Amino acid sequence: MHPDRWHAWRSALALLYVSSTIDWYIVKAWRDGIVIDPPCQSKGNRPSWLLVTRVWLLHRIAATVGFFVALWTIVGLAWFELAKHNGKSDWAIYLLGLVSPSTLPLFLRSYIASLGHAFGLAFGNLRISLSDYVSWEDDGKHSEGIVYDVSIDNGYRVIDRHGRFHYLPLAQARDGNVTIDERDPPPWTCEAVKGSQLMGASDHWMPRTHPSSRRLILR
């Protein structure tokens, strides 16, 4: 493997590792009740959850942009090497290696569109945060529950009273066609969260004599 491609792969893997570590040990530690009470027990803590949600979005944006840059570099170097072995003009090789990665957005249009909405929410008017109770209509289907997660591709993850997941797209969250209840969550929400099997969300209720799911992975 060409040294530049090897460095690009290593950089991409390192980025994924660091991003996952930050996500699991820092951001989700707030959500899962390791730092403060979890969102389902939120009592007058909405400003804190708005900040955590914004930080989460900013982290996801940075990780996604870094991933795209790494992918662009890897694909570009791969095309450059291919053209170098089969082409006759240095300028043709250079242009092919430079332009070929630009086809990536054609295959990732929906993800890139969601990234734009994430930018709008993170740097603009963030109306929905963790701990909010939301309801909305999508193609005639009614969904409601407590907000417990946010990501670029899936949007807000909402847990209903039966512990089932629903996903509110970031585009719809920006449009404002969502009813938001900013009061303290209903009393059943913690039981719904525990029943949802959302990874890490039950750490708050786990006896301190039991090992946490956050086992150290830095060794």
C-alpha positions as CSV (number, residue, x, y, z in Angstrom):
1,M,0.0,0.0,0.0
2,H,1.2,3.5,-0.8
3,P,2.5,5.3,2.3
4,D,0.1,8.2,1.8
5,R,-2.9,5.9,1.6
6,W,-1.7,4.0,4.7
7,H,-1.5,7.3,6.6
8,A,-4.9,8.3,5.4
9,W,-6.4,5.0,6.6
10,R,-4.7,5.3,10.0
11,S,-6.0,8.9,10.3
12,A,-9.5,7.8,9.5
13,L,-9.4,4.9,12.0
14,A,-7.9,7.1,14.7
15,L,-10.6,9.7,14.1
16,L,-13.4,7.1,14.5
17,Y,-11.8,5.8,17.7
18,V,-11.4,9.2,19.3
19,S,-14.9,10.2,18.2
20,S,-16.4,7.1,19.7
21,T,-14.5,7.5,22.9
22,I,-15.7,11.1,23.3
23,D,-19.2,10.1,22.5
24,W,-19.3,7.2,25.0
25,Y,-17.3,8.5,27.9
26,I,-18.2,12.2,27.8
27,V,-21.4,13.1,26.0
28,K,-23.4,10.0,26.7
29,A,-22.1,10.0,30.3
30,W,-24.3,13.0,30.8
31,R,-27.3,11.4,29.1
32,D,-27.0,8.1,31.0
33,G,-27.0,9.7,34.5
34,I,-23.2,9.3,35.2
35,V,-22.7,13.1,35.6
36,I,-26.2,14.4,36.6
37,D,-29.6,12.8,36.8
38,P,-30.7,11.4,33.4
39,P,-33.2,13.2,31.1
40,C,-36.1,11.1,32.3
41,Q,-35.6,12.5,35.8
42,S,-35.0,16.1,34.6
43,K,-36.4,18.7,37.0
44,G,-35.7,22.2,35.9
45,N,-32.6,21.1,34.1
46,R,-33.6,22.0,30.5
47,P,-30.9,24.7,30.0
48,S,-28.2,22.0,30.8
49,W,-29.8,19.6,28.4
50,L,-30.0,22.2,25.6
51,L,-26.2,22.7,26.1
52,V,-25.5,19.0,26.1
53,T,-27.6,18.5,22.9
54,R,-25.8,21.4,21.2
55,V,-22.4,20.0,22.2
56,W,-23.5,16.5,21.0
57,L,-24.5,17.9,17.6
58,L,-21.3,19.9,17.3
59,H,-19.3,16.7,18.1
60,R,-21.2,14.7,15.5
61,I,-20.7,17.4,12.9
62,A,-17.0,17.5,13.5
63,A,-16.7,13.7,13.4
64,T,-18.8,13.6,10.1
65,V,-16.8,16.3,8.4
66,G,-13.5,14.6,9.5
67,F,-14.8,11.3,8.1
68,F,-15.7,12.8,4.7
69,V,-12.3,14.5,4.5
70,A,-10.6,11.2,5.2
71,L,-12.8,9.3,2.7
72,W,-12.2,12.0,0.1
73,T,-8.4,11.7,0.6
74,I,-8.4,7.9,0.5
75,V,-10.5,7.7,-2.7
76,G,-8.5,10.5,-4.3
77,L,-5.2,8.8,-3.6
78,A,-6.6,5.5,-4.9
79,W,-7.7,7.0,-8.2
80,F,-4.4,8.9,-8.4
81,E,-2.4,5.7,-8.2
82,L,-4.7,3.9,-10.7
83,A,-4.3,6.7,-13.2
84,K,-0.6,6.9,-12.6
85,H,-0.1,3.3,-13.6
86,N,-2.4,3.6,-16.6
87,G,-2.2,7.2,-17.8
88,K,0.4,9.0,-19.9
89,S,-0.2,12.7,-18.9
90,D,0.8,14.0,-15.5
91,W,-1.9,16.7,-15.8
92,A,-4.5,14.1,-16.7
93,I,-3.5,12.0,-13.7
94,Y,-3.6,15.0,-11.3
95,L,-7.0,16.2,-12.5
96,L,-8.5,12.7,-12.3
97,G,-7.2,12.2,-8.8
98,L,-8.5,15.6,-7.8
99,V,-12.0,15.4,-9.4
100,S,-12.9,11.8,-8.9
101,P,-13.8,12.0,-5.1
102,S,-16.3,14.8,-6.0
103,T,-18.6,12.0,-7.1
104,L,-19.0,10.9,-3.5
105,P,-21.8,13.4,-2.7
106,L,-23.9,11.8,-5.4
107,F,-24.1,8.6,-3.3
108,L,-24.4,10.4,0.1
109,R,-26.9,13.1,-0.8
110,S,-29.4,12.4,2.0
111,Y,-26.6,12.2,4.6
112,I,-25.1,15.5,3.4
113,A,-28.6,17.2,3.5
114,S,-29.0,16.0,7.1
115,L,-25.5,17.4,7.9
116,G,-26.8,20.8,6.7
117,H,-29.8,20.6,9.0
118,A,-27.4,19.7,11.9
119,F,-25.4,22.8,11.2
120,G,-28.5,24.9,11.3
121,L,-29.6,23.5,14.6
122,A,-26.2,23.5,16.3
123,F,-25.4,27.1,15.3
124,G,-28.9,28.4,15.2
125,N,-32.2,28.2,17.1
126,L,-32.0,24.8,18.9
127,R,-35.6,24.2,19.9
128,I,-35.5,20.5,20.9
129,S,-33.2,19.1,23.5
130,L,-32.8,15.9,25.5
131,S,-35.5,15.5,28.1
132,D,-38.1,17.2,26.0
133,Y,-41.4,15.4,25.5
134,V,-42.3,15.8,21.8
135,S,-45.1,14.7,19.4
136,W,-45.4,15.0,15.7
137,E,-47.2,13.6,12.6
138,D,-45.3,11.9,9.7
139,D,-47.4,10.7,6.7
140,G,-50.4,10.5,8.9
141,K,-48.6,8.5,11.6
142,H,-48.6,10.0,15.1
143,S,-45.4,9.7,17.3
144,E,-44.6,11.0,20.7
145,G,-42.2,10.3,23.5
146,I,-39.1,11.6,25.4
147,V,-36.0,12.8,23.4
148,Y,-33.0,10.7,24.4
149,D,-30.5,10.8,21.6
150,V,-29.5,12.8,18.5
151,S,-27.5,11.9,15.4
152,I,-26.8,13.2,11.9
153,D,-28.4,10.4,10.0
154,N,-31.3,9.4,12.3
155,G,-32.1,12.7,13.8
156,Y,-33.7,12.8,17.3
157,R,-34.3,9.4,18.9
158,V,-37.5,9.4,20.9
159,I,-38.6,6.7,23.3
160,D,-42.4,6.2,23.8
161,R,-44.1,4.9,26.9
162,H,-43.7,1.3,25.6
163,G,-39.9,1.6,25.3
164,R,-40.1,1.7,21.5
165,F,-37.8,4.0,19.4
166,H,-39.1,6.7,17.0
167,Y,-37.0,8.9,14.9
168,L,-37.6,12.6,14.3
169,P,-35.7,13.8,11.3
170,L,-33.5,16.9,11.8
171,A,-35.3,18.6,8.8
172,Q,-38.7,18.2,10.5
173,A,-37.2,19.4,13.8
174,R,-36.0,22.6,12.1
175,D,-39.3,23.2,10.3
176,G,-41.1,23.6,13.6
177,N,-43.9,21.0,12.9
178,V,-43.3,19.5,16.3
179,T,-45.2,19.9,19.6
180,I,-42.7,20.4,22.4
181,D,-43.5,20.0,26.1
182,E,-40.6,21.5,28.1
183,R,-42.0,20.6,31.5
184,D,-40.6,17.8,33.6
185,P,-41.0,14.4,31.8
186,P,-44.0,12.2,32.7
187,P,-43.4,9.7,35.6
188,W,-43.4,6.7,33.3
189,T,-40.5,7.8,31.2
190,C,-37.7,6.2,33.2
191,E,-39.3,2.8,33.1
192,A,-39.7,3.2,29.4
193,V,-36.1,4.1,29.0
194,K,-35.0,1.1,31.0
195,G,-37.3,-1.1,28.9
196,S,-35.9,0.2,25.7
197,Q,-32.5,-1.5,26.1
198,L,-30.8,1.6,24.8
199,M,-27.1,0.9,25.3
200,G,-25.7,2.6,28.4
201,A,-29.0,4.2,29.4
202,S,-29.5,1.9,32.4
203,D,-26.1,2.7,34.0
204,H,-27.8,5.2,36.3
205,W,-29.9,2.5,37.9
206,M,-27.2,-0.2,38.0
207,P,-26.0,-1.2,41.5
208,R,-22.6,0.2,42.2
209,T,-21.3,-3.3,42.9
210,H,-21.9,-4.2,39.2
211,P,-19.5,-3.3,36.5
212,S,-20.6,-0.5,34.2
213,S,-21.0,-1.0,30.5
214,R,-18.4,1.7,30.2
215,R,-15.4,-0.6,30.5
216,L,-12.1,1.2,29.9
217,I,-11.0,0.8,26.2
218,L,-7.9,2.9,26.3
219,R,-5.6,0.0,27.2
